[in-house]
Amino acid sequence: MNFSIDSRWLHMMVVMAGCFMTTVALTTSAVAIAGQTADPVQQLAGRFSEHFENSDVDGDNFWSDNIVEVVPVSTHAAYFRIHLEFYNGHECGIWGIAQTGGSGLRYQHAEQVYDFKAKGMKNTQCVLQISKQGDHLLLQELDPDSACKINYCGMRGSFDGITLPWNSHRPITYLQKLKASRQYQDTLKQWHDQTGGGPAAPDPEH
C-alpha cells in the first residue's frame, strides 16, 4: 500500500506547531513577569495628589489637597512626606524614611501615647504602610495603639485607609528644592547616623 503526504498539508502542520510553541513561550514569560514583585522604592517614587472640595462647621466650602511624596534614598528605603486635609481644617502630617516591607514601604518610629488604663505614658511605635492597591495608592496604620494618628493628626484626621488615585502619580518637578529643604536634610542625616544608610538608589527623575 502506498502512502503519500501532501506537502502543503505538511507545511501547514509545521507552521501551526511553530505558532503553538511561540504562544506557550509568550504565556510562560507573561506568567513569570506577573509573578515578580515590583520594587516598591522605584514603583512608589514620585508625587501623588488629590484636589477635593472640603468644608467646615460654619458651612464654608473650600478646596483641599492630599499629597504624598516619595524619594528613593537607597535600594531599599525612601524618604516620604504625607500631608492630608480633613473636615473643619483638621490635618495629618508626617515624614521620615520608610523601608521596603510587605508589598510596599513601611515606616516604623518609636512613639509614646497616653495609656488611659495605666494613667500614664506608654512606649509604642507608629507603623505606617504605603503601597499600591489596584488603581490607588493606599495608606495603612499598622500599629495597634494608633500612635500615627494620635501623634501626627488632628482630631478628625487619620492615615488609615486613605487612598489617592494612582493616575495622579507624577514626577516631583521640585525635587532639588525638596532635597535642599531642612526637613529632608535632617531626616536623611538622622537615618544615616542611626543605620549607616544603604546602597545608593539611582538618582530618580522624579
Residue pairs with C-beta under 8 A, 6 or more apart in sequence:
37 103
38 132
39 100
40 100
40 103
40 104
40 105
40 131
40 132
41 72
41 74
41 75
41 76
41 77
41 78
41 100
41 105
41 201
42 72
42 201
42 202
42 204
43 132
44 70
44 78
44 104
44 105
44 130
44 131
44 132
44 137
45 70
45 71
45 72
45 78
45 204
45 206
46 69
46 70
46 169
46 170
46 171
46 172
46 204
46 206
47 67
47 68
47 69
47 70
47 168
47 169
47 170
47 171
47 172
47 206
48 67
48 68
48 69
48 137
48 164
48 165
48 166
48 168
48 169
48 170
49 65
49 66
49 67
49 68
49 164
49 168
49 170
50 65
50 66
50 164
50 165
50 168
51 63
51 64
51 65
52 63
52 64
52 65
52 66
53 61
53 62
53 63
53 64
54 61
54 62
54 63
54 64
54 85
54 86
54 87
55 61
55 62
55 87
55 88
56 62
56 87
56 88
56 89
57 88
64 85
65 83
65 85
66 83
66 84
66 85
66 162
66 164
67 81
67 82
67 83
68 80
68 81
68 82
68 83
68 130
68 137
68 139
68 164
69 80
69 81
69 82
69 172
69 178
70 78
70 79
70 80
70 105
70 130
70 206
71 78
71 79
71 80
71 172
71 175
71 178
71 179
71 184
71 204
71 206
72 78
72 79
72 201
72 202
72 204
73 79
73 97
73 188
73 191
73 197
73 198
73 201
74 197
74 198
74 199
74 200
74 201
75 198
75 199
75 200
75 201
76 99
76 100
76 198
76 199
77 97
77 98
77 99
77 100
77 191
77 198
77 201
78 97
78 98
78 105
78 201
79 95
79 96
79 97
79 184
79 187
79 188
80 95
80 96
80 97
80 98
80 105
80 107
80 130
81 94
81 95
81 183
82 92
82 93
82 94
82 95
82 139
82 159
83 91
83 92
83 93
84 91
84 92
84 93
84 153
84 157
84 159
84 162
85 91
86 92
86 154
86 156
86 157
87 156
88 156
89 154
90 153
90 154
90 155
90 156
90 157
91 153
91 154
91 157
92 149
92 152
92 153
92 154
92 157
92 158
92 159
93 152
94 107
94 126
94 128
94 148
94 152
94 159
95 183
95 187
96 107
96 109
96 187
97 107
97 187
97 188
97 191
98 105
98 106
98 107
98 128
98 130
99 105
99 106
99 107
99 108
100 106
101 129
102 129
102 131
103 131
103 132
104 129
104 130
104 131
104 132
104 138
105 129
105 130
105 131
106 127
106 128
106 129
106 130
106 142
107 126
107 127
107 128
107 129
107 130
108 125
108 126
108 127
109 125
109 126
110 123
110 124
110 125
111 123
111 124
111 125
111 126
111 147
111 148
111 151
112 121
112 122
112 123
112 124
112 147
113 121
113 122
113 124
113 145
113 146
113 147
113 150
113 151
114 120
114 121
114 122
115 121
115 122
122 145
124 143
124 144
124 145
124 147
125 143
125 147
126 141
126 143
126 147
126 148
126 151
126 152
127 141
127 142
127 143
127 147
127 148
128 139
128 140
128 141
128 142
128 143
128 148
128 159
129 138
129 139
129 140
129 141
129 142
130 137
130 138
130 139
131 137
131 138
131 140
132 138
132 166
133 163
134 166
135 165
135 166
135 167
136 163
136 164
136 165
136 166
137 163
137 164
137 165
137 166
137 169
138 161
138 162
138 163
139 159
139 160
139 161
139 162
139 163
140 159
140 160
140 161
141 148
141 149
141 158
141 159
141 160
148 159
148 160
149 157
149 158
149 159
149 160
152 159
153 159
171 204
171 205
171 206
172 178
172 206
175 204
175 206
178 184
179 185
191 197
